[in-house]
Amino acid sequence: MEVVSLSKRKQKNDGTGHISLYLAVVETENLPLGWEIYVNFKLFVFDQIQDKYLTIHDADDSSIKRFHDMKTEWGFTKFLPLDTFNDVSHGYLVNDCCLFGVEVFVHKRSAKLECVSMTKKPDNCTLTWKIENFSALDEESYSQEFTVEDSQWKILVYPKGNSNGKAKAISVYLCSCNCLLSDLKYFAKFKLRIRDQINKNHVEKTAKHWFSKSLKAGGFSQFLLLENLNDASKGFLVNDTLIAEAEIMAVSNIKLFAQ
């Protein structure tokens, strides 16, 4: 980087009658494609009589400027009036000599690249949850955790329903365990199923969902009406036992790379 004075050449943005002073990135042709530099800086001119600096910076002292291909200069169009600069008593121009300078703080950016791929029909993709003493379940109940393609999942059941299924239907969801500890998002296409233990006429529904910390569960608030669930002839609830399943048909795989 270098300090550029525009007092002797064409002024930028109507800086007529002033010294214009900028910090500029030089030799940009040697920088990689898409380069960016984040900088906090102060420009100054030296008073050679009083042995002190006149410092100019943004009103927001913490302002960080982004230099890039389309913006290689930052600074001040009206850094100092020419009358003041040329007045020997101010000490900025002595014996036709002046001294400009800059204080630069470069901010390093820490970024991560995210690579997302999709696995269809992953191995060991089905969790079967046999829920005994179903009538004794709490308002919400979770299955044990199971792993598919390095991501962890649980089935969530509301026996008496939740949301718009409350008191009308059993609610069934697939939950991501990874999202509780991470800001990453996970995609899954999945089936949720309640098994008919007598007639094999299982009830199943398919869904797609992006799982995140704020949306860690995807599924159905009205999965199966309570009147059908409790109808012994339909085989969903046998000896107070219900069998729920989650089958993950496709799941995202996420890898992080430091930039």
N, C-alpha and C positions, 0 to 999 in steps of 0.2 A: 504494500500500500504506500501511497505517497500523498503529500499535501499539495493541492493545486490552488494557486492564486490566479484570479481572473481580472486583476486590476488593469492589465495592459492589453488584454484581448477582449473579444466581444463578450459583453455581459449576458448572463443568463437571467431570464424572467425579470427584466427591467431592474437590474442592479446598478443602473447608471448613477455615477457620483459616489460609488462605494467600492471598497475592496470586497470582492467575492471570494470566499475561501471554502474549499471542499476537500474532503478526504476521498481519494480515488483508488480503486484496485487497478494495478498495472500488470502487464504481461498476462492478460486473461487467456491468451491463446494457449498457454501452457497448463491451464486448469482443466479438470475433467468436464465432460458434457453434463450439463445440469447443475453445475457448481453453485453453492450458496455459502455466504459467510455472514454470521450474525455478530454485530459489533456495537458496543457502547463506546462513545468517544467524546472528547472535548478538544476544540481547536483553540489555539492561543497565538498571540503576538507579543513579543518581548519589548518592554519599555527599558531602553538602554540607559536612560538617565536615572530612573528610580530603582533600577535593577529588580523589576517585578514583571509578572505576566498579566495581560488582559486575557481572560478566559471566557469563551462563549460556548454555551451548550444549550440543548433543548430545555424548555421550562420543566419538563419531566426529566429529572436527572437520571432516571432509570431506563429511559427510552432506548430500545435496541433496534438498530437498523439492519435491514436485510440487503446485502449486496448480491447481485446476480447478473447474468448476461445482459438483461435489459435495463439494469440499474447499477452502474458501476461507480457512481459518485453520490455522496451525500454531503451536505454542508449548508452554507448560508450565503444567499445572494447578496445580502446587505450586512456583511460582517463588520465593517467599520467605514464611516464616511471618509472620503478621500481628503477633505479639508482637515479633518482631525489627524489622519495618517501623515499628511505632508507637513503638518505643523511641528517644527523641530522641538518646540517646548514639551511636546508629549513624549518624545523619546522613541517613537516607533521607527522613524526614518532618520538615521544619523550618518552623515558622510555617504549618503546614497546607499546605505546598507540597512537591511531589516532582517528580522528573524521570526519566522513562523514555525509553529510546532503543533503536535497533536499527542494526546494521551489516548491510547487505544486499549480496550479490553475485548478480546475475542471470546465469544461464548460457544462452547462446544455443545453440539446437539447430540442427545442420546436417543436413538430411534431403533425400532425393531420392525423388520419385515415379516409379514405373515404369509405363509404359503398354505393354501387350503386345497386339499384333494378330496375326492369322494370315493368311498368304497361301497359297492353294491353287493348285496347278499353276503354280508360278513359271516365269518365262522362263529359258532356258539352264540347265535343272535337272539335266542328265545329264552325268556325267564318265565317259569311256571311257578305261581305262588298259590299254594294250597292253604286257604285260610280256615282253620278250625275255630269253633266257638265264634262264628261270625256275628251272632247276635250280641256278643259282649264287646264288640269293637268300639273304640272311641269315635269321636266325630270325624277324625281323619286317621288313617293308618298307612304306614309305609312298609313295603316289602324289604327283604334283605337286598343289599347292593349287588349288582352284577356288572361285569366288564365286557364291553364290545369294542374291539379296535382301540384299546388303550383309553377308552372313555368309560366312566362309571354312571350307572343308571339305577333308578328304583321305580317301582309302581306305587302310585298313590291312589288310595280308595277313600271316598266319602260314603259310608254305608247308607246314610239317610240323604245323600245329595248335598251339593253346595251351589251357590250362585242361583241361576234360574232353574236348577234342578232340585233345589232343596225341598224335601218332603214329598217329592214326586218321583225321583229316579235315583239310582246309584250313580255316582260320578266317578270316573276312572281316568287317570292321567299317567303319562310317562314323565319322570323327573330327571333332570341332569344333576349329578352330584358335583361335577367339575365346576359348574358355574357359581357355586357357592364360594369358591376360593379363588376365582379368576375373573378378569374382565373380558375374557375371550367369549366368542359366540360359537355354538355348535349347531349344525343342522342335522336333522334326522327325518327320514320317512319311516313310519312305523305302523304296526297294527296293534290294537288293544282288543282283548278277547275275554269273554266270560264263557266258560265251557258248560255245555249241557251234558251232565253226567249220566243221563238216562238215554236220551234220543240222539245224541251227537249233533243236535241242531244248534251249534255254537253261535253266539252273537259276537260279531267282530266288526270293528270300524277302523278305517285307515286315515292317517293324518300326516301332514308335513308341518314342521315347526322349526324356527330358529330359537334355540335355547340361549338364555343370557342370565345375568345376575338378577335382572328385574323380571324376566319371564322364564323362570326355571322349569315350568311345567307346561306340557301341551297335552290336550286330550278332550274329553267330552263331559260336560256337566250333566247331560241327560243321556247317559250311556244305555241304561236299561230301566224301564219303568218299574217301580217298586212292586206294583201289583203282579207283574210278570215274574219278577225275581222271587217273590214269595209264593208263587203258584207251584206247589209240589210236583204237579204233573209235567211241568216244563223242564225240570231237572237241573235248574241252576243252583239251587240250594238243597243239598242232600245231607241229612243228619247234621244240620247246622254248619255245613262245610261248603265253602265256595272256592272255585278254582279260577283265578285270574291269570292272564298271560299278556306279556308284551313281546312282540317280535319286531326287531329292528331290521328294516329292509334295505336301508342305505344310511350311511353316517359319514360325516365329514371328519377328515384328519387334519390337524393343524400343527404346523411346525413354525417356530419362531427363529429368526436369524438376526443377529445384531448387525446394525448398519454401520 
